[in-house]
Amino acid sequence: MNTIFDLNIKNKILNEKKVLINGWLSIPNSFTAEAMSKMGWDSITIDMQHGLNDYSSSISMLQAISHKEVFPFVRVPWSEPGIIMKMLDLGALGIISPMINNKKECENFVSYCNYPPIGERSFGPMRSQLIYGSDYYENANNNIISLAMVETKEAMENIDEILSVPSLTGIYIGPADMSISYGLKPKFDVKEEPVFSNIKKIAEKAKKYGKVAGIHTGGPDYAKEMIKLGFQFISISSDFRFMSTYAKNVLDEVKNRSDSKSQNSTY
């Protein structure tokens, strides 16, 4: 059995400077989760904020992706201690929390992810201890990833204070909400100003503070560009977007070919 210390995800991204390519699960289905986890993603995130997942559906999904090839993450609905602690007890090794706008909110978030004396996480890691080993408690604080989402003007104004919070692993950019915050339409792969300058600024400041910079992207080209800027945690699209985009492309191709055929076709 692996212990959580064997996995040591923090060491991989903080000390070894590895880049994690992260898959994204919006569909509440354990088979979809299992299939995604076998494709070679470094980590997989269950989205409980905007995805259709809740605690009950996440149980079987975490079970489906629990193998040594992939690190399980969860984006919680909000920075709230109850759901964060339950997801960590369930086996998540990383927590992404939305809408962290200032130092106090970040300090609270980090405290929910860590046992005392660092934080205020309550003890009761039922599944985590089962799958990661009896030494889970002793090693959890050194291995749990905490990524605070920076996605508003307010957060950018407080970026140095947020990054200065001890035990915070890093920050994760929500490009859609950041775009909205600056009066732009919500989108991935943003090149418009001032959001694109904010993205580059975050990569630089994260490096300065010894933190991980993460971002959600819509496709491989932009993802590669973000890696060149210094981002180490890169999400690309989602299970739902992959499925719907590919299905639509196939359908459009078939319909276009059909339209060019004789109208007398029986097919």
JOFENHU-V716999 format. One record per residue. N is the residue number from 1. RES is the residue in three letters. PHI is phi in degrees with one decimal (999 if undefined). PSI is psi as a letter, one per 40 degrees, with the letter a starting at -180 (* if undefined). Layout:
BEGIN
n=N res=RES phi=PHI psi=PSI
n=N res=RES phi=PHI psi=PSI
END
This chain:
BEGIN
n=1 res=MET phi=999 psi=h
n=2 res=ASN phi=-69.7 psi=i
n=3 res=THR phi=-100.9 psi=i
n=4 res=ILE phi=-62.2 psi=d
n=5 res=PHE phi=-66.8 psi=d
n=6 res=ASP phi=-61.7 psi=d
n=7 res=LEU phi=-71.4 psi=d
n=8 res=ASN phi=37.6 psi=f
n=9 res=ILE phi=-64.0 psi=d
n=10 res=LYS phi=-60.4 psi=d
n=11 res=ASN phi=-63.0 psi=d
n=12 res=LYS phi=-63.1 psi=d
n=13 res=ILE phi=-94.9 psi=d
n=14 res=LEU phi=-89.3 psi=d
n=15 res=ASN phi=-98.5 psi=d
n=16 res=GLU phi=-84.4 psi=e
n=17 res=LYS phi=59.0 psi=f
n=18 res=LYS phi=-72.8 psi=i
n=19 res=VAL phi=-101.2 psi=h
n=20 res=LEU phi=-98.6 psi=h
n=21 res=ILE phi=-95.1 psi=h
n=22 res=ASN phi=-106.5 psi=h
n=23 res=GLY phi=-86.6 psi=i
n=24 res=TRP phi=-131.9 psi=h
n=25 res=LEU phi=-111.0 psi=h
n=26 res=SER phi=-102.2 psi=d
n=27 res=ILE phi=-90.2 psi=h
n=28 res=PRO phi=-79.9 psi=g
n=29 res=ASN phi=-147.8 psi=h
n=30 res=SER phi=-71.3 psi=d
n=31 res=PHE phi=-70.3 psi=d
n=32 res=THR phi=-59.2 psi=d
n=33 res=ALA phi=-61.4 psi=d
n=34 res=GLU phi=-63.2 psi=d
n=35 res=ALA phi=-61.6 psi=d
n=36 res=MET phi=-60.8 psi=d
n=37 res=SER phi=-70.4 psi=e
n=38 res=LYS phi=-95.0 psi=e
n=39 res=MET phi=-92.4 psi=e
n=40 res=GLY phi=106.8 psi=e
n=41 res=TRP phi=-62.0 psi=i
n=42 res=ASP phi=-75.7 psi=d
n=43 res=SER phi=-144.4 psi=i
n=44 res=ILE phi=-133.1 psi=h
n=45 res=THR phi=-111.5 psi=h
n=46 res=ILE phi=-87.2 psi=h
n=47 res=ASP phi=-93.1 psi=h
n=48 res=MET phi=-98.5 psi=e
n=49 res=GLN phi=-87.5 psi=c
n=50 res=HIS phi=-107.2 psi=e
n=51 res=GLY phi=-73.2 psi=i
n=52 res=LEU phi=-93.2 psi=e
n=53 res=ASN phi=-87.1 psi=i
n=54 res=ASP phi=-126.5 psi=a
n=55 res=TYR phi=-62.0 psi=d
n=56 res=SER phi=-63.1 psi=d
n=57 res=SER phi=-69.2 psi=d
n=58 res=SER phi=-70.3 psi=d
n=59 res=ILE phi=-60.3 psi=d
n=60 res=SER phi=-68.1 psi=d
n=61 res=MET phi=-68.1 psi=d
n=62 res=LEU phi=-64.3 psi=d
n=63 res=GLN phi=-62.7 psi=d
n=64 res=ALA phi=-69.8 psi=d
n=65 res=ILE phi=-105.6 psi=e
n=66 res=SER phi=-85.0 psi=g
n=67 res=HIS phi=-148.4 psi=i
n=68 res=LYS phi=-69.4 psi=e
n=69 res=GLU phi=-81.0 psi=e
n=70 res=VAL phi=-141.4 psi=i
n=71 res=PHE phi=-96.4 psi=h
n=72 res=PRO phi=-85.0 psi=h
n=73 res=PHE phi=-117.3 psi=i
n=74 res=VAL phi=-137.8 psi=h
n=75 res=ARG phi=-95.7 psi=h
n=76 res=VAL phi=-77.4 psi=i
n=77 res=PRO phi=-64.7 psi=d
n=78 res=TRP phi=-162.7 psi=i
n=79 res=SER phi=-79.7 psi=g
n=80 res=GLU phi=-131.7 psi=h
n=81 res=PRO phi=-61.7 psi=d
n=82 res=GLY phi=-59.5 psi=d
n=83 res=ILE phi=-72.1 psi=d
n=84 res=ILE phi=-62.6 psi=d
n=85 res=MET phi=-66.6 psi=d
n=86 res=LYS phi=-65.2 psi=d
n=87 res=MET phi=-70.6 psi=d
n=88 res=LEU phi=-67.6 psi=d
n=89 res=ASP phi=-63.7 psi=d
n=90 res=LEU phi=-78.4 psi=e
n=91 res=GLY phi=126.3 psi=e
n=92 res=ALA phi=-65.2 psi=h
n=93 res=LEU phi=-100.2 psi=e
n=94 res=GLY phi=-139.9 psi=i
n=95 res=ILE phi=-122.0 psi=h
n=96 res=ILE phi=-106.9 psi=h
n=97 res=SER phi=-113.2 psi=h
n=98 res=PRO phi=-76.9 psi=i
n=99 res=MET phi=52.7 psi=f
n=100 res=ILE phi=-90.6 psi=h
n=101 res=ASN phi=-109.0 psi=e
n=102 res=ASN phi=-154.7 psi=i
n=103 res=LYS phi=-62.4 psi=d
n=104 res=LYS phi=-62.2 psi=d
n=105 res=GLU phi=-62.4 psi=d
n=106 res=CYS phi=-68.7 psi=d
n=107 res=GLU phi=-60.6 psi=d
n=108 res=ASN phi=-62.5 psi=d
n=109 res=PHE phi=-56.4 psi=d
n=110 res=VAL phi=-62.9 psi=d
n=111 res=SER phi=-65.7 psi=d
n=112 res=TYR phi=-70.6 psi=d
n=113 res=CYS phi=-90.4 psi=e
n=114 res=ASN phi=-127.9 psi=i
n=115 res=TYR phi=-73.0 psi=i
n=116 res=PRO phi=-58.2 psi=i
n=117 res=PRO phi=-86.9 psi=e
n=118 res=ILE phi=-71.5 psi=d
n=119 res=GLY phi=-136.0 psi=a
n=120 res=GLU phi=-128.1 psi=f
n=121 res=ARG phi=-63.2 psi=h
n=122 res=SER phi=-82.3 psi=i
n=123 res=PHE phi=-86.5 psi=h
n=124 res=GLY phi=161.5 psi=f
n=125 res=PRO phi=-80.7 psi=g
n=126 res=MET phi=-52.5 psi=c
n=127 res=ARG phi=-78.1 psi=d
n=128 res=SER phi=-59.5 psi=d
n=129 res=GLN phi=-68.3 psi=d
n=130 res=LEU phi=-63.8 psi=d
n=131 res=ILE phi=-93.3 psi=d
n=132 res=TYR phi=-103.3 psi=e
n=133 res=GLY phi=112.2 psi=i
n=134 res=SER phi=-68.4 psi=e
n=135 res=ASP phi=-92.9 psi=e
n=136 res=TYR phi=-56.1 psi=d
n=137 res=TYR phi=-59.1 psi=d
n=138 res=GLU phi=-63.5 psi=d
n=139 res=ASN phi=-111.9 psi=e
n=140 res=ALA phi=-59.7 psi=d
n=141 res=ASN phi=-61.4 psi=d
n=142 res=ASN phi=-86.1 psi=e
n=143 res=ASN phi=-125.5 psi=e
n=144 res=ILE phi=-73.2 psi=h
n=145 res=ILE phi=-92.6 psi=h
n=146 res=SER phi=-121.0 psi=h
n=147 res=LEU phi=-118.8 psi=h
n=148 res=ALA phi=-89.7 psi=h
n=149 res=MET phi=-78.7 psi=h
n=150 res=VAL phi=-107.7 psi=h
n=151 res=GLU phi=-151.6 psi=f
n=152 res=THR phi=-141.4 psi=i
n=153 res=LYS phi=-58.3 psi=d
n=154 res=GLU phi=-58.2 psi=d
n=155 res=ALA phi=-62.6 psi=d
n=156 res=MET phi=-64.7 psi=d
n=157 res=GLU phi=-66.8 psi=d
n=158 res=ASN phi=-110.4 psi=e
n=159 res=ILE phi=-60.9 psi=d
n=160 res=ASP phi=-66.0 psi=d
n=161 res=GLU phi=-66.4 psi=d
n=162 res=ILE phi=-62.8 psi=d
n=163 res=LEU phi=-68.8 psi=e
n=164 res=SER phi=-82.0 psi=e
n=165 res=VAL phi=-68.6 psi=h
n=166 res=PRO phi=-61.4 psi=i
n=167 res=SER phi=72.4 psi=e
n=168 res=LEU phi=-70.5 psi=h
n=169 res=THR phi=-74.7 psi=d
n=170 res=GLY phi=179.9 psi=a
n=171 res=ILE phi=-125.3 psi=i
n=172 res=TYR phi=-133.6 psi=h
n=173 res=ILE phi=-83.6 psi=h
n=174 res=GLY phi=-98.0 psi=g
n=175 res=PRO phi=-65.0 psi=d
n=176 res=ALA phi=-67.9 psi=d
n=177 res=ASP phi=-68.1 psi=d
n=178 res=MET phi=-65.2 psi=d
n=179 res=SER phi=-60.9 psi=d
n=180 res=ILE phi=-58.8 psi=d
n=181 res=SER phi=-60.6 psi=d
n=182 res=TYR phi=-105.8 psi=e
n=183 res=GLY phi=81.6 psi=e
n=184 res=LEU phi=-100.7 psi=i
n=185 res=LYS phi=-73.9 psi=i
n=186 res=PRO phi=-67.2 psi=h
n=187 res=LYS phi=-165.1 psi=i
n=188 res=PHE phi=-91.0 psi=i
n=189 res=ASP phi=53.0 psi=f
n=190 res=VAL phi=-75.3 psi=h
n=191 res=LYS phi=-119.9 psi=e
n=192 res=GLU phi=-71.2 psi=i
n=193 res=GLU phi=-92.7 psi=i
n=194 res=PRO phi=-90.7 psi=e
n=195 res=VAL phi=-63.3 psi=d
n=196 res=PHE phi=-64.9 psi=d
n=197 res=SER phi=-65.0 psi=d
n=198 res=ASN phi=-62.1 psi=d
n=199 res=ILE phi=-61.0 psi=d
n=200 res=LYS phi=-66.2 psi=d
n=201 res=LYS phi=-63.9 psi=d
n=202 res=ILE phi=-64.0 psi=d
n=203 res=ALA phi=-60.2 psi=d
n=204 res=GLU phi=-66.4 psi=d
n=205 res=LYS phi=-71.4 psi=d
n=206 res=ALA phi=-60.4 psi=d
n=207 res=LYS phi=-62.0 psi=d
n=208 res=LYS phi=-59.8 psi=d
n=209 res=TYR phi=-90.3 psi=e
n=210 res=GLY phi=71.3 psi=f
n=211 res=LYS phi=-110.4 psi=i
n=212 res=VAL phi=-87.0 psi=h
n=213 res=ALA phi=-106.5 psi=h
n=214 res=GLY phi=-126.6 psi=i
n=215 res=ILE phi=-156.5 psi=i
n=216 res=HIS phi=-96.2 psi=h
n=217 res=THR phi=-122.2 psi=i
n=218 res=GLY phi=-96.3 psi=e
n=219 res=GLY phi=-164.4 psi=i
n=220 res=PRO phi=-66.1 psi=d
n=221 res=ASP phi=-63.7 psi=d
n=222 res=TYR phi=-67.5 psi=d
n=223 res=ALA phi=-59.8 psi=d
n=224 res=LYS phi=-63.8 psi=d
n=225 res=GLU phi=-64.5 psi=d
n=226 res=MET phi=-67.4 psi=d
n=227 res=ILE phi=-62.9 psi=d
n=228 res=LYS phi=-64.6 psi=d
n=229 res=LEU phi=-76.4 psi=e
n=230 res=GLY phi=115.1 psi=e
n=231 res=PHE phi=-72.7 psi=h
n=232 res=GLN phi=-111.2 psi=e
n=233 res=PHE phi=-127.9 psi=h
n=234 res=ILE phi=-120.0 psi=h
n=235 res=SER phi=-92.7 psi=i
n=236 res=ILE phi=-126.2 psi=h
n=237 res=SER phi=52.8 psi=a
n=238 res=SER phi=-164.3 psi=i
n=239 res=ASP phi=-58.2 psi=d
n=240 res=PHE phi=-63.9 psi=d
n=241 res=ARG phi=-67.0 psi=d
n=242 res=PHE phi=-59.5 psi=d
n=243 res=MET phi=-64.4 psi=d
n=244 res=SER phi=-69.6 psi=d
n=245 res=THR phi=-66.0 psi=d
n=246 res=TYR phi=-65.2 psi=d
n=247 res=ALA phi=-62.1 psi=d
n=248 res=LYS phi=-66.5 psi=d
n=249 res=ASN phi=-61.2 psi=d
n=250 res=VAL phi=-63.5 psi=d
n=251 res=LEU phi=-63.4 psi=d
n=252 res=ASP phi=-61.3 psi=d
n=253 res=GLU phi=-63.8 psi=d
n=254 res=VAL phi=-66.1 psi=d
n=255 res=LYS phi=-65.5 psi=d
n=256 res=ASN phi=-62.8 psi=d
n=257 res=ARG phi=-65.7 psi=d
n=258 res=SER phi=-63.6 psi=d
n=259 res=ASP phi=-63.9 psi=d
n=260 res=SER phi=-83.4 psi=e
n=261 res=LYS phi=-82.6 psi=i
n=262 res=SER phi=-63.8 psi=i
n=263 res=GLN phi=-67.8 psi=e
n=264 res=ASN phi=-86.0 psi=e
n=265 res=SER phi=-60.0 psi=i
n=266 res=THR phi=-89.3 psi=e
n=267 res=TYR phi=-111.1 psi=*
END
